Amino acid sequence: MAKGSTRRSSDQPVRQIRPALSPEARENQMIALAEALAEKQLLDGTASQAIITHYLKLGTIKYQHELEKLRNENELLKVKSESIAKSGHMEELMQAALNAFRKYSGYSEDDEDTFDD
């Protein structure tokens, strides 16, 4: 077979894919290719035990619960980070309100040092 041939030993054409624009896109391409090969092997009956076990695991209730738990934990982390960001913003608003009250009370900004923690 010629060196630059685009044919496999089984005379099937090699599928050409567009080069990825980022490492993440390349990883996704490789994952898609691996899944396509695993599917072909499962359909042909030539899949290894590791491939069969992997896909059997994906179908279990335990795996579904683990996925749900991970999704819930991710959501909780998002809510916590939003809460932290909001509390920081609330602190700024409270400080601005205190400064406004001081100003309305007749204190100058020079007197502000006496009110800080």
N, C-alpha and C positions, 0 to 999 in steps of 0.2 A: 504494500500500500504506500502511496506517495506521502512525503513528509507533511505537506500542507493540506492534506485532504480533509474535507468536511464530512466524511462518512465514517461510520462506526464499523467495527468488524462484522456486524450483522447486516450491513448494507442499508442501515437506516440513516437518514440524514441527521446531522448534528444540528440542534436548534441553536441559532445564534440569538443572543440577547444583547440589548443595548447596554453599553457600559453605565454603571451606576454613577450618579452625581455626588453621592456622599457615602461615607462608610455605613451609615444606617441603611441606606437604600441597597447597598451591596449585600449587607447581612440579610435583608428581606428577600433579595433575589436567591441567595443560597438556601434560605429556609424554604422558599417556594419550590426550588428544585429538589431539595431533599424530601419534601412532602409528596411531590409528584412521583419521585422514584419509589418511595415507600408505598404509595397507593398502587403503583404498577406491580410491585413485588407482592403485595397482598392479593391483588386480583389474579396474578399468575400462580400464586401458591408457592413463591420462592422467598418469601420474607423470612428474615431471621427471627429467632426467639425474642431478641431485644426489641425489634420493631413491633412484633405482635403484642408483647407485654406492655410496651409504651402505649399503644392505642387501646388496649384493654383497660389500662389504668385511667385513661382519659374518660372512659365511660362509667366509672364507678361513682356511687353516691358520695363516698368519702372525698374523692377528688372535687366533686361539685361543691361540697361544703367548704373545702379548703379554699377554692376560688372565691366563693361568696364571702368567706372570712377575710381574705386579702382585699377584696373590693371594699368591704365595710371598714377595714383598718385604713385604707387609703382615703376613704371619705372622711373618716374621723380626723386624720392628719390634716386634711384640707380645711376642715371646720376649725381645728385648733389654730392653724396658722392664720386663718382669717380673723379669728377672735383676738389673737395676739396683735395683729395689725390694727384692728379696730380699737383695742385698748390703748395702744400707743397714740392713736388719733384722738381718742377721748381725753387722754392726758393733756394733749396740746390744746384741745378746746377748753378744758377746765382751767388751764393756766391763762389762756386768753380771757376767759370770763372773769377770773380773779383780778387780772390786770385792769380790765374794764371797770370792775367794781371799785378798785382802788382809785382809779382816775376820777370816777364819779363822786367818790367820797372826799375828794380834795387833796389826795396825796399825789406828789409828783413822782416821776419815774426814779428820781434819786432816792426817794424814801422806800423804794421797792425792796431794797436789801433787807430791811427789817422784817419783811413778811416771808421771805424765802425760807425753806426748811433747812 
